[in-house]
Amino acid sequence: MIAIPLLTAAVVFPAIRLAALKIIGRAQQCSLRQAVDSFGVMKDRQTRSRDIRAMARLIRSEDGFDLMSTRDGHYWVPKRNHETLFGKAG
């Protein structure tokens, strides 16, 4: 009887799910606080990556690389893999 409300809470509240993963040993390198906070960190990273993607501009291309301008500076990235820039910069 208790399992259904606990599973529902774990699905609805990410902090509960992440704490449960820590408790069962699926986040061995993290403290409980880090595991619980990881959802917020992930959401922040996604927001920053989305913002950088929206503001990035192609300056020029050379030898399979594109020079991209972002709010954080200019970066050379592989021509067909701009996601590398957004993932690293985010």
C-alpha positions as CSV (number, residue, x, y, z in Angstrom):
1,M,0.0,0.0,0.0
2,I,2.8,2.4,0.8
3,A,4.7,1.5,-2.4
4,I,2.2,3.2,-4.8
5,P,2.3,6.6,-3.1
6,L,6.1,6.4,-2.9
7,L,6.5,5.5,-6.5
8,T,4.1,8.3,-7.5
9,A,6.1,10.8,-5.4
10,A,9.3,9.6,-7.0
11,V,7.9,10.2,-10.5
12,V,6.4,13.6,-9.7
13,F,9.3,15.0,-7.6
14,P,12.7,14.6,-9.1
15,A,14.5,15.2,-5.7
16,I,12.8,12.1,-4.3
17,R,13.8,10.0,-7.3
18,L,17.4,11.2,-7.2
19,A,17.6,10.6,-3.4
20,A,16.3,7.1,-3.9
21,L,19.0,6.5,-6.6
22,K,21.6,7.6,-4.1
23,I,20.2,5.4,-1.4
24,I,20.2,2.2,-3.6
25,G,23.7,2.9,-4.6
26,R,23.3,4.3,-8.1
27,A,25.1,7.5,-7.4
28,Q,28.2,6.3,-5.7
29,Q,30.5,9.3,-6.5
30,C,27.9,11.9,-5.3
31,S,26.9,12.9,-1.8
32,L,23.1,12.8,-1.1
33,R,23.0,16.6,-1.4
34,Q,24.8,16.5,-4.8
35,A,22.4,13.8,-6.0
36,V,19.3,15.7,-4.9
37,D,20.7,19.0,-6.4
38,S,21.7,17.4,-9.7
39,F,18.2,18.0,-11.3
40,G,18.6,21.7,-10.8
41,V,22.1,21.6,-12.2
42,M,20.9,19.7,-15.2
43,K,18.0,22.2,-15.8
44,D,20.4,25.2,-15.5
45,R,22.8,23.6,-18.0
46,Q,19.9,23.0,-20.4
47,T,18.8,26.6,-20.1
48,R,22.3,28.0,-20.7
49,S,22.9,25.6,-23.7
50,R,19.6,26.8,-25.2
51,D,20.5,30.4,-24.7
52,I,23.9,30.0,-26.2
53,R,22.4,28.1,-29.2
54,A,19.9,30.9,-29.8
55,M,22.7,33.6,-29.7
56,A,25.4,31.7,-31.6
57,R,26.4,33.0,-35.0
58,L,28.5,31.5,-37.7
59,I,31.4,33.8,-38.6
60,R,33.3,31.7,-41.2
61,S,34.1,28.1,-42.2
62,E,37.5,26.6,-43.0
63,D,38.7,23.0,-43.5
64,G,35.8,21.3,-41.9
65,F,35.4,23.7,-39.0
66,D,33.1,26.6,-38.3
67,L,34.1,29.7,-36.3
68,M,31.1,30.4,-34.1
69,S,30.6,33.6,-32.1
70,T,28.9,33.2,-28.7
71,R,28.4,35.5,-25.8
72,D,31.4,33.8,-24.2
73,G,33.7,34.4,-27.2
74,H,34.7,32.8,-30.5
75,Y,35.1,29.0,-30.9
76,W,36.1,26.7,-33.7
77,V,33.8,23.6,-33.8
78,P,33.5,20.7,-36.2
79,K,31.4,21.7,-39.1
80,R,28.7,19.0,-38.6
81,N,28.8,19.0,-34.9
82,H,27.7,22.3,-33.4
83,E,26.2,20.5,-30.5
84,T,29.7,20.1,-29.2
85,L,29.8,23.8,-28.6
86,F,26.4,24.0,-26.9
87,G,27.0,21.1,-24.7
88,K,30.5,22.2,-23.5
89,A,29.6,25.9,-23.1
90,G,26.3,25.2,-21.3
